[in-house]
Amino acid sequence: MLILIWTTLSTLSIGFTFGQKHYKVQLSLGDNTGPNFRLGNLFTHIPSLSSYDQTFPSHMLKPDREFELKANGDLFTKLPLDRDVVCARLKCCEKAVCTLQAEAYFFTSEPHPLVIEVLVTLSDENDNPPSFDLRPGEPDNLPGWLPRHYHSLPYLQITVAESANIGTQLSLPCAHDPDSRKFGVSSYELRSILHPRANKSQRNDFRLVKQTSKSPNGELHLLVSQNLDREREAAYWFELRASDGGNPSLTGTLLLRVKVDDVNDHPPVFIQPRHHTELSIEVKENTEFGHKVYTFRATDADLGDNAKITYIIDRASSYPRTNSQLNKWALDEETGILTVSGILDYENEDDRKFVLRIVARDAGTPPLSATTSITILLTDVNDNPPLIDIRRAAFDFEEDADKDGNINVIISCMDTASPALSSKAVVPIALQDLNDNWPVFERRSYQFAVYENLPRHSEIGRIQAFDKDRGLLGKVTYWLTSDVPANLDLIEISPQTGFILTKGELDREQSDTLTFRVTAADGGAENERKTNTTTLTIRLLDVNDNAPVYTGPWEVHIAEDARAGSVVVPNLQFYDRDSGENGTVKVFFGGHSPYSPHNPYDGMRPSDLNDDESQRANSDGVFSLLGGQELVLTGSLDRETHSRLLVRLIAVDCGRVRQLTSTTTLTVTVDDVNDNAPQLLHPRNATLLTGTPDHSSVQFINMNPLQRRKLVLDGAEYFFLDEQLGHLRTSWQKDNRAASKATETGEVSTNTNSSRESRASFSPRPPPIGLLALVVELKDHGHPPQFCASDQFDRGHFLGPLPS
């Protein structure tokens, strides 16, 4: 590929003439040369004129701003020459050598003068150290332990929130060095300044990041490399040292204080025009005072004061740095409208280019900011067309075309005004392109952070690569690969635009970081295609999408005689899969109720409780919740009243945007203890007739609880008691022989019933008529057992004659 370049001098006014004698002389000067310095004789530098003895009635040097020409051909400096001053006019400030051009005319009697083109090269020297355009710190702002030599240094204080993520970058002002790029700022060094009593092994919580850009000095950031803790370190003091490229190098130092603020998690984002990585506008020099030239717009995803954005011009990082130049522009803090506030003059070389660094800052505590740069190029205004005098000229061409694949031939036309005005015409010559360029990414790697609840097909960010080739050869396509195949089901990339989109449902609890490789390929043939690869990291931010879950026992036991203060559940275990405040769980007591399919506390939420009710909800007189974790008995229990109780627990997470709750019902089983004695329920008395047969049922004795019965006192020999069934029966023999037999053998026949029967003694004959007293002794099987002796029958058994 070829590039055709036509360069012209600042003054081009040579016609088609013949016979004119034209020579060229090149001279050299060092930086900071004083006035009246002799550069040499022009004639001695031209061999054919070294012995030239012709006299010249008159001579002229054009322009004669810096140099003075003598009649004998000697050339002297007229003014002090400082390369760092003249380079702005010559547009060579970044070059080590600047070239001054002039033409010397010597007039004779011949029709054409003798013309010598003079080229003077002015070399730079390292005579300026880097400097920061900031004032020293006020004594009240500097700590007493800081050594005195730091008090005279330029001072800057920046703030950072202690919640700042690792990788957060804080903008720093760049040092300025008016020397050429060779002797300009080459490196930065950050040194910690420690308190004399501080731990010398302090962690490196910050480091410098230097980024190159099209701005004159690049961009400098302070990167957070460790988690910050204001309670551990409230402020950091640093030396920011800038060194130039000289040998020996010159340095400039900035005193930097980084203040850590307690914890606005969304910084403002500038809305940039599409396909513009560098913002540049042109403004005419006759633009009126107050005219709007551009409107900056930034958005903030936060609400309230955290989303209220103000706009300012960062003067320390703008160019030119002088207030007199920067005051020609005004930025409305609320609307972001940039207007002209001074007189613009294209003829003033300092007005031809401005690079303003704009900061958008929200009103949060602490405020977050974003920066962008705008380049303003001042354009000349001329209402008189130039007078064009064209001459023939030859030009060379390079073998590479520009980014559009063209050779641009520039034709310059200049008028004779003072100062001279010019116009240009560009003649593009299209060349056939070859696939000789690889795609190049804008960044070495890409990192994005999004919330896990982002809907499908949402845009996360954009990856861009550029190929300098034209047409299809320069058309870039993209695809993703990953070491974790499942990641490709969650994220996708637009092959044509490079936009990163969500493909599936993101879940931070499954994976909080997704990593990919992004490949960019040009449109070359299969065997000629050129590719490049970069890394993509997507960090998922937590959203409160998981309610607390109870992981402890669902049923617990407690004895009914447990005392107040007894621990029912020592540790109520709840788990929330979210992180941070979203995963922090608080437990509220929802009261208790007897075991029943209905629960009066169902549906109760913590938001339904005011502060007083919330305090009372921690106890209901029977149970209490201590410290949000321990369930304690504070009242008395009675298993005979309620053998099972339901205890409601409400778990709430601490999410800020929304809170999720869960209700857990624990079953408390009250275990029995032997705390009730037997009670005789029936009967109160009974009546028998004489002649009642043996083993007749007299009465049924009902007691609670039904355990064991025993007969005592004087009527016991005529009756027996079934200890299990509670039947009271007669126990005498009317047949004396049967009685005697029973007495001799010691056997008493009662019934075929297998129940245990209690007899005090055996009576061979019926009892006499009258009152008999019986006492029934009741006993349960508890440990220890409970007793009850009842005299229910002491007035109840009357024996009379059988009816006829």
C-alpha positions, 0 to 999 in steps of 0.5 A: 500500500502507498501513502502520497504526502505533499508537504509545504512551507508555511509560505508558498508563493513561488511561481513558474520562473526560469533562471532564478538562483535558489539554494538551501542552507541548514543550520543548527542551534541549541536550546535556550540560545540568547540574542545576537548569537551568530549562526554562521555565514550563508555563503560559506555553506554553499560551495559555489558561493563561498568565493562570491564577491558580488555586492548586493545593493539590498537584501531581505529575510522573510520572516525576520521574527527570530533572525537578523540577516547582514549584508555579508550573509551573516545570520544572527539570532534576534531574540532569545530562542527557547524550544519549549516556547516556539514549539507550540507555534511550530507544532513540534512540542513532542519532537526533540528537534524543531525546525525554523524556516526562512528565505533570504533574498539578495538583490542585484542588477539582475532581474531575479534575486539570489534566494537562499532557503534557510532551515534552522534546527533547534534541539531540545535540552532537559531544562524543565522538571515535571511539575504538578499545577497544585498549591501546597497544603494549608498548615491546618490540613497537614498533620504535625508528625509530617516532616517539614519539607513536605509542607512546600510540596503541591498538595492534593486530597482525594477521598475513597469509600471504604466499601470501594471494590478492589480494582476501583480507580481514582483519577490523579492529576498528571505531571506536566513537562514542557520539554519534548517527549524524549525529556518529558514525563516518563514514569511515576512512583508512589511512596508511602509516608508512614507515621513514625509509630506506624507498623513498618510492614503496612499493607500496599492498599493502593498502586498506580495505574498509568494509561495512555491516551490521545490527551497530552499527558495520558491518564493516571489513576490510583487503584485500590488493591486491597479491601479498605477498612476506615477503622483500621486506616482512616487516611493514607499519605503518599509521595507521588513522584514524576520523573522525566526521561533525561539523564540524569532525570529531573523529578517533581513530587506531589503530596497526596492524601487519600481519605477513607470515608465511611460507607452510592454504588453507581458512579455517573456514566457519560452518554457518549456519541456512538462510534466516538472513542475520543470526543472532538468538536470544532468551534469558529473563532468568532463564536459569540459570548455565551454560545452553547458549543456542547452539552454533556449528559451523564446518567446515574442508576442511583436515586435521590441525591446519589443520582443528582449530578453536577459537572465541573472542569478539572483544571488541573488535568486540562490543557492549556493549564493557565486560568486565563485560557481555561476561563474562556469556557464555562460549564453549567454545573446542573445542565452540563452545557458548555458555553463560550465565556471569553474572546477566542482568537485563532491567531493566538496559538494557545487558543487553537486547541483546548483539551478539557477534562470534565468531571461528573460527580453525584451528590452521594456520601461519598460522591462518585465521579466519572471523567471524560475529555473533550478536544476543542479545535478552533477554526479560522474565519475569513471572508476574503478568498485567498489569492492562489499562486500555483507552482509545480511540485513533486512529491513522494509517497509511502507504501501504506494507505491511511485508515480509509485506504486512500492516498490523500493529496493535500493542496494548500492555498494561501492568501497574502493577508497578515496574518496569512490565511489558508485553505486546503483541498484533499484529493483522495486516491483509493488503493486496493487493500491487502489483508495485512492488519490484525484486529486490535481490541480497545483494551487488553481485557474487559471486566463488567459487573452486573446484578444477578437478576438481569433479564434475558437478552439484556445488554451488559457491555460492548467489546470492540476490536478494529482492523485497519483494512478496508471493506470486508477485510476490515469487518470484524466478527466475534465469538466466545469460548470458556473453560466452563462450558455452562457459562456459554448457556448464560452469556452470548456475544453479538458476532457483528457488533460485539455487544455482550448479552445475557442468554440465560438466568444468572445466579450468583449463588451458583457462580459469582464470576464468569470468565470467557475468551473473546476472539475477534476475526477479520473478513479474510479468506479461511486460510488468510483470516487473522484473529486476536483474543482477549479475556472477559470477566463478568462479576455477578452482584448479589440480589436479595432473591433467597429467603431464610431457611430453617435448618434446625430440629422441627420437634423438641421435647420439654418436661412439664415440670421444667422451670422458667429459664430452661432452654428449649432450643439453644440455637435456632439455625437459619441459613440464607444463601445471599451475601452481605446484608441480604444474607444476614438473618434476624429472627422474631418470635411469633408466639405459641398456640396449642396443637391445632390445624388453625394458627392465629399467627399464620401470615404475620410479617415483621412489617406488621409489627410496630416497635412496641409490638416487636418488643413484645413479640419476643415473649408471650409469657410462656416462651421467650426469644433471647438474642434472636437465637435461643428459645427459653421457657419463661412460664409453666407447662401442664401436659394434662392441659396441652400436651403439644404446643406450636411455636411460630418463628419469623426469620427476616433478612436485612436486605435494603431494597427488599426484605424476604421472610420465612415462617417456621413452626416448631412443635414442642412436645410436653413430656409427662411427669407424675404430678396428679394423684388418683381420684375416686369418681364413683360411687358415693354409697351402695345398698345390699339385701340379705341373702345376696349370693356370693360373688355378686356385684355390689358396685363399680368403682371408677377412679382417675387415673385407673390404676390399683385399688385396695380394701381396708377397715372392718367390712373388707372380709365380706367383699373383694375388689377387682384391681384392674376392672374396679368391680366390688363383689360379695365374698361369703359362703352360705354353704358351710361345707363349701366354706369348710372345704375352702378353709381347709384347702386355703382356696377361695373361688371367686370367678373365672375372670382373670383379673386380679382380685383383692380380699381382706379375709374369707368369711364363711357366712353373710355379714350381719345386718347394719352398716359396714365401713369400707376404705378404697386405697387408690395408687398409680404407677408413677415414680414416685407413685401417688396415693389416695385413700377414699372412705366413700362407703363408710355410710353406704352399705346397708344390709336388710331382708330380701323382699318377699 
